[in-house]
Amino acid sequence: TGKSMLAQFVHDRSARHDSDFVSVNMGAISETLFESEMFGHVRGAFTDAKKDRIGRFEMAESGTLFLDELANIPISQQAKLLRVLEENRFEKVGSSRTQVANVRIISATNADLNQLISNNQFRQDLYYRLNTIEITIPSLADRVEDILPLANAFLTKHAQKYQRDCPKIGDEATRSLKTYRWPGNVRELSHTMERALFTCRDKVITPNHLNQSTAKQNSEDT
């Protein structure tokens, strides 16, 4: 839906924009490496800790830390994240020195956190601590009016990146883009326009230049 893009947008227009924006996919961090990834570790903290390493909180110092796929944090590690959010302090794995964390947290999930709380899979106190301001981002299929402006923006971006002439999106392709359901949301739209840029040999993009799943679905719907 563009969660990471919105998080980057908030960062870029905030007082923290001169510091780093650090994004981390919580679903990609294993339970055993959670503390090391988030808080860092010192040399010798465990078998493979051959040198000091800074964690994501330290990387994002004075900036923004974006926690994507929040619901994937193991319940056993959620208390450790809650402590940092409440006290703004943490220790690296293997270190007794407490460090101060000065970061803005933006988190995102497509899961039903209230249901996870009911199932004892997500801490209620962590939810309340994170849920200061909540923004619901509709899926791309529910924002039909955004599809064409986004498609043109992605097309221009890719044309500049690859130093190619930028074709126009034809009327038939526009209809295809607007009627497709976009299960991959904004990321899928970006990839679709990138592909169209390479497959279009004329000045106008047609449905044939879009990805096959888009063309196939639209032909079935009609």
DRENMAR-832461 format. One line per 4 residues: number of its first residue (from 1); their letters; for each residue x, y, z of C-alpha. Coordinates in steps of 0.02 Angstrom, whole numbers. Each point is the difference from the previous one (the first is absolute). Last residue first. Layout:
REM residues N
NUM> A> X Y Z; ...
END
This chain:
REM residues 222
222> TDES> -721 -400 -976; 62 -69 165; 93 -141 -88; 91 121 -117
218> NQKA> 42 109 150; 72 -147 95; 108 -57 -144; 70 173 -37
214> TSQN> 47 32 181; 72 -175 25; 102 19 -159; 90 158 55
210> LHNP> -38 159 -96; 67 29 -175; -144 -95 -80; -123 118 87
206> TIVK> 69 143 -107; 138 126 36; 19 139 -129; 159 69 -77
202> DRCT> 52 -163 -82; 123 -136 49; -86 -38 165; 74 -155 83
198> FLAR> 131 90 104; -111 140 66; -143 -121 26; 108 -106 114
194> EMTH> 41 149 109; -183 49 0; -50 -172 63; 138 -1 130
190> SLER> -64 165 72; -180 -62 -2; 53 -159 92; 85 104 135
186> VNGP> -154 110 18; -121 -143 35; 58 -179 -24; -180 -62 -11
182> WRYT> -30 135 -131; -186 -26 -40; 10 48 -185; -139 115 -60
178> KLSR> 98 162 7; 158 -66 -82; -99 -81 -141; -99 159 -32
174> TAED> 162 100 -8; 75 -129 -118; -148 24 -117; 17 189 8
170> GIKP> 187 -1 -35; 136 31 128; 129 115 -76; 178 -53 -38
166> CDRQ> 152 66 96; 159 -2 -103; 135 -100 86; 139 50 118
162> YKQA> -21 -155 109; -29 96 161; -88 144 -87; -121 -118 -88
158> HKTL> -26 -94 164; -50 159 92; -112 61 -141; -91 -168 -5
154> FANA> -17 -3 188; -78 173 2; -115 -42 -145; -60 -159 88
150> LPLI> -24 96 162; -106 132 -85; -99 -138 -90; -33 -107 155
146> DEVR> -46 136 124; -182 22 -56; -26 -187 18; 38 8 186
142> DALS> -91 -155 64; 100 -113 -117; 158 82 67; -38 -63 174
138> PITI> -56 129 127; 130 72 120; -62 16 179; 97 124 103
134> EITN> 10 -20 189; 78 128 116; 55 -50 175; -14 -186 -38
130> LRYY> 176 -54 46; -18 5 189; -178 -66 -5; 54 -148 -107
126> LDQR> 149 -35 113; -115 -2 152; -118 -120 -89; 138 -124 -37
122> FQNN> -24 -100 -158; -29 -186 -19; -115 -19 150; -144 -51 -115
118> SILQ> -101 153 51; 155 107 -34; 16 -81 -172; -182 43 -35
114> NLDA> 30 181 50; 157 1 -108; -95 -45 -158; 147 -21 -119
110> NTAS> 47 116 -143; 142 75 101; 97 160 17; 110 88 127
106> IIRV> 72 175 7; 117 33 146; 91 165 24; 173 -24 70
102> NAVQ> 105 62 146; 62 -159 82; 112 20 153; 133 -132 31
98> TRSS> 24 -107 155; 171 -79 21; -9 -179 64; 51 -75 -167
94> GVKE> -19 -177 -67; -149 41 -110; -8 188 -15; -94 89 136
90> FRNE> -158 105 -17; -80 164 53; -143 108 -61; -95 -51 158
86> ELVR> -172 -41 -69; 45 -40 -180; 158 -91 49; -94 -105 129
82> LLKA> -137 -42 -124; 126 -71 -123; 67 -117 133; -177 -49 51
78> QQSI> -39 -46 -181; 141 -127 -10; -91 -152 71; -157 44 -99
74> PINA> 101 -21 -160; -7 156 -110; -100 -47 -155; -142 120 40
70> LEDL> 111 149 -41; 14 -42 -184; 101 160 -25; 89 88 142
66> FLTG> 59 168 -66; 134 83 107; 11 188 -26; 142 120 36
62> SEAM> 95 64 151; 85 -170 13; -65 -115 -137; 157 -106 -11
58> EFRG> 3 -14 190; -177 -67 4; 40 -118 -144; 145 -83 88
54> IRDK> 185 38 3; 124 -142 -16; 160 -36 94; 111 -136 -71
50> KADT> 16 -189 -2; -175 -32 67; -20 -174 -73; 12 -93 165
46> FAGR> -91 126 110; 33 168 83; 182 -15 -53; 5 167 -89
42> VHGF> -142 112 53; -179 -11 -60; -131 106 -86; -168 61 65
38> MESE> -124 -49 -136; 95 -132 -96; 90 -72 152; -159 -3 103
34> FLTE> -101 -86 -137; 132 -128 -50; -75 -150 89; -178 45 -49
30> SIAG> 44 9 -183; -11 167 -89; -82 -1 -172; -177 26 65
26> MNVS> 54 158 88; 43 82 -165; 113 145 48; 6 175 -70
22> VFDS> 125 131 58; -25 183 -45; 160 90 46; 21 177 64
18> DHRA> -25 163 -95; -186 -35 -15; -28 -1 188; -98 164 5
14> SRDH> -127 -85 -112; -39 6 -185; 119 -138 -53; -52 -110 145
10> VFQA> -186 9 -38; 32 -38 -184; 113 -147 46; -141 -73 106
6> LMSK> -123 30 -142; 114 -90 -124; 24 -143 123; -188 -23 16
2> GT> -33 11 -186; -151 -114 -10
END
